[in-house]
């Protein structure tokens, strides 16, 4: 590893597992000091321990603005600035809209769109103090093809992309780059808290409406982690507005394998 991010300070949300963990691990391997944040302290501490001394675990509920303020106050005290923010944390409740309860709707909106907004609001002054920085907002291929039973999730990701486009103009003079990373299907634990019934209904609806043919095959989280590290290593005169990475178009064989996945792994 070349240490292309040596000396940079990064915050990665949703970093205790899945793609967030892989991103944090890669940034640390590239020389960055990385703050991992998520709600579950035990999982977060274990993830930071796996990465080593370059990683610091700070629990945070990004849907709570007070919790986000505390997170970035700690970053300011510990590092006196920030260079990189990866807004990765997201969740979804797989239900038709007419069945969505108030609590799940409010939580999904809070985490998927208000959370990145709160984090950007706190991160920008810290980046300006360092002479610039990078914000990478993780979106989803579902903005183009909203999956059945995941309509609200797709809507929050579309909102995140619009938010990112507007934010680019606000911070460009501060040498702060804002990139949307639109992700395809990545191996992880995104649906681990879904009920078996909800998961089965969502999968059946996706299969029956041909969504598995539109979506790319599943890829390992280390692949997008590497691509994001490449984006961050670009010279600062280069701006990537949006990049989409997904698996190759799946064959009937890979679609069948995807439908038979272990529910705890997707």
Secondary structure, 3 states (H helix, E strand, C coil): CCCCCCCCEEEEECCCCHHHHHHHHHHHHCCCEEEEECCCHHHHHHHHHHHCCCEEECCCCCCCHHHHHHHHHHHHHHHCCCCEEEECCCCCCCCCHHHCCHHHHHHHHHHHHHHHHHHHHHHHHHHHHCCCEEEEEEEEHHHCCCCCCCHHHHHHHHHHHHHHHHHHHHHHHHCEEEEEEEECCECCCCCCCCCHHHHHHHHHHHHHCCHHHHCECCECHHHHHHHHHHHHCCCCCCCCCEEEECCCECCHHHHHHHHCCCHHHC
